Each structure stands twice: as structure tokens, then as C-alpha cells.
Amino acid sequence: MVLEKGDFVKINYTGRIKDGEVFDTTIEEVAKEHGIYDPRVRFKAQAIVIGAGHVIPGLDEALVGMEVGEKRVIEVPPEKGFGLRDPSKVKVVPLREFKKQGLKPYPGMRIEAEGKVGRVQSVSGGRVLVDFNSELAGKTLVYEVNVEEKINKLEEKIRLLLERHFPYADPNEHEIRCEDGRAIITLSDAVKLRSDAFIAKHLVAKEIFEYLDGINEVEFQEIFKKPEEKKEEKVEEKKQEKKKAKPKRRRRKKSS
Amino acid sequence: MVLEKGDFVKINYTGRIKDGEVFDTTIEEVAKEHGIYDPRVRFKAQAIVIGAGHVIPGLDEALVGMEVGEKRVIEVPPEKGFGLRDPSKVKVVPLREFKKQGLKPYPGMRIEAEGKVGRVQSVSGGRVLVDFNSELAGKTLVYEVNVEEKINKLEEKIRLLLERHFPYADPNEHEIRCEDGRAIITLSDAVKLRSDAFIAKHLVAKEIFEYLDGINEVEFQEIFKKPEEKKEEKVEEKKQEKKKAKPKRRRRKKSS
């Protein structure tokens, strides 16, 4: 069965500039081989919904019609990749601004200004041209993409969305069940410490309603347990029953 | 029955400096009468747990032994109020710092520096003494306090804690039920938009475990509903059944 828009899949891919270097990959060995390995990044197949804009348009479109297990090499023109180059993003910076900060600009030098990354294009006279376009803007890209898995079970589709929007939490620590048009999601403890969780909840609910027919309500649950009892669960499981009933008398019960 | 530590109550109070002005009150008319009315403040009886530090220590202690409906006038020494004055919080500021900003300091003038509010104590030579102590530090206070209500029902005690920690939400919009040692709280929609809600949840759970015997687990629920259906519920209640089954065909069904 070929893949369609709205399918939930896990894909591995490696992107390179046509006739140039590898700039992105989901595969650890490839990252190491091409000098773009970052120990903070989790290398694993990326979970996406086809057609949801979870990857660049060219890659998203190419997935439609592929099959699970299939590997393809696709060419992505700039307008379906990181966009065309915008000449207005090339700025003239006076050479003295660099000198003030003890910097000597040279073509190819990377700088940061106002939170944006730019590259020095040329230095002539007192003028330095800095290009603030993405390095991938205007480039034709080549992706090698492999569809690893298609997710079919409703609960696992929801888990995939949780994985995308709560990237810091282990997706297997969420509990998910669906019944009567409702999705009930007990979130992992990791979520309870995050001030940005409220945004992720809105986005997960939005994508569930958008991509999963038949779900009309999403309930997120966060559970807090009395700290004393948590410890006891691990240490003395057998005594648990008694203690739950009368937690206040624990000390006395111990001696009996 | 006299009140005890751990009781959940609603109180009205008015605090004044001994032989001085009213600085705080829960009663709108009193605030207006004494020129401290602020339209952004909700004037209503304050919901607190006795002994939990929800009010200053002197007031907290005085509530123990009072009865519901009773009104008392109590005197609170500084060490049970807003603390003693700290001489190290009186700073010397050069007069030229004021002049730089076009300010002419005089005793009693209020200024703000580094986020703290201070009052000019004296101006002599080029030196200005600014007192950054709370205006209530070192003062003996007189509170008139009235216990309006004691909360006895478990669910309503939890509602009181929700009222304290989610002050922006209408406490009656939360749904609360307790069963088998668990408190299940469906939070008001207002909470879903707040990045600080995660802290409030931790605090509510902590206080439930601390002040409500028999609850070992707190579950917070946040419910999201599919937006389309929400609209329909209000406008066309009768067609609801059909549309729930096949929401995608709504346009065509309309003409039939």
C-alpha cells in the first residue's frame, strides 16, 4: 500500500546540498562521517504526519506514493526547500563596527547580529557585505529518504504527536487510551516541570482533531502522588495496603 | 466549635498601622473609604488554611480559637507582622544621581531603584538617604478580622486551594470529585492558557497532601474539544447527532 497524505510514518533521511556537503541527517553514523554530529541531538527516525508540514515541502510531497521500507533519492528545488535567496537580506556593515569589537572580517566568516546568523560575503573599502540568508536558501537539495514504519494504531498515532511536541519526554511514558470519541492521555512526569507544556497540549489537541477522524475530545491528565507513599511503593511493597488506609500511623505500625 | 490549625476558612479583615492609616482590606467599601481602592483588585473574603502561612503570622495565630461568625480586633507586633526594620536597607545615594534624571528629592518622596521601592529619608549636602525597608517593617499593626465561613466539605476545601493558586480562574468553573483517596480535578479553561499553571498544580497538590488527610493522589485534567463541534452545540443542537458521526460532510448535509 502506498503512502498518502495524513499517514503517520517514521522516516530516516539524509539531506545534502546538490554537489555539496551533507547538512542534516537522522542517522548517527552519517552525522559522524560528515562532521555534523552533535551529542545533544537524539539521532533516530523522525516521526511525522505526511502533509502536515513536519518536514520541508519537497520531502513531504515525495513521501506520498512511497511504500513502507522503500528508500528513495529525491531532488528538492529551492522553492520547495529553504526558499529562494532574498537580496534584501544582504546588509552593508561599516568596517569600523567590526574593528570596534576587535574583529577582522574575511569572506566566509560567520557572525551573529541581532540574534541572526550571517556570513561575510566581501570586504572592500570600509564596507563589509554580510549575507543573512539561510545558507540553504537558493540551493537545490538532494535527500535520501527511507520510510521505516507506518503507524496504524490510533493510540500509537497519538504517541507520535506527543513525541513531536514533548520532545524532552520519553514517549513510552505517556499512557494513552481512546474510547467513545475521546482520547485520554496521562502525561509523563517530565511534562509537569515544563512551563511550555501548555502550548504543546494545545498543539497536540489541534493535530489530533486535524488528522485523526473520530476523536472529538482530548483529555490530558497529570497525576501527583503523595511523596511519602511514592518512596514506600519502591521499598516495601507488601506493607502498601495497610499504609494507604492509615498513613499517619506509620511509625507505630512499624514496631508492631 | 473553635477554629484550629488546619481549618479551611474565609475571612474578611482590615489592617491598619497602630494609631495610623489603613493599609490593607478585603472589603471594597473600607478600601474606598480609606483611599486604597484599586479597581484591579477583587475585594472578597480571603480563602485560607489556618496555620499555612497564607496570612502574616500574627493574624494566622489569632484565628486559632476563634469561632465562625466572630469578629475580633487584634494587635500584631512587628516580628509577627512584616518584620523589624533592617538598618542596612537604608542606602546613601549621591544627589547627582537624582539630578541626572531631573529629579529633586525631598523627604517622603517615593522612588524606584533596581525593582525595589524606597522612600527618601533625608537630603543633606550631596547625600540622599533612601529607606528600602517595607513601609510596614517595624510597625505594630491592628487587624479587625471576621471569620465568615468554615469550609468542611472535602471538595470545597480543594476548591479553596484552587482559588488561591489559580487566582485568575473562576473557582466554580473547576470540577472536583474525590474517591478512593484520589482527588480528580478538571481545571477551568482559563488555566489552559497559562504558562505558570504548572507551578500552581505542584503547589495545590503539595497543599492537598499537607492539609487533607486521606488523599494520596491528585489528578489534574484539562479537556480540549474539537472546535467545530463546539460552535454547533450552541447554534444547532438538534443536528448535533448527525454531524458527530460524519463531521466532514457538513456542507452537503445542509442542503438536504
Interface residues (C-beta under 8 A of the other chain):
Chain A: G181 K192 L193 R194 S195 D196 A197 F198 I199 K201 H202 A205 F209 D213 I215 N216 E217 V218 E219 F220 Q221 E222 I223 F224 K225 K226 P227 E229 K244 P247 K248
Chain B: G181 K192 L193 R194 S195 D196 A197 F198 I199 K201 H202 A205 F209 D213 I215 N216 E217 V218 E219 F220 Q221 E222 I223 F224 K225 K226 P227 E229 K244 P247 K248
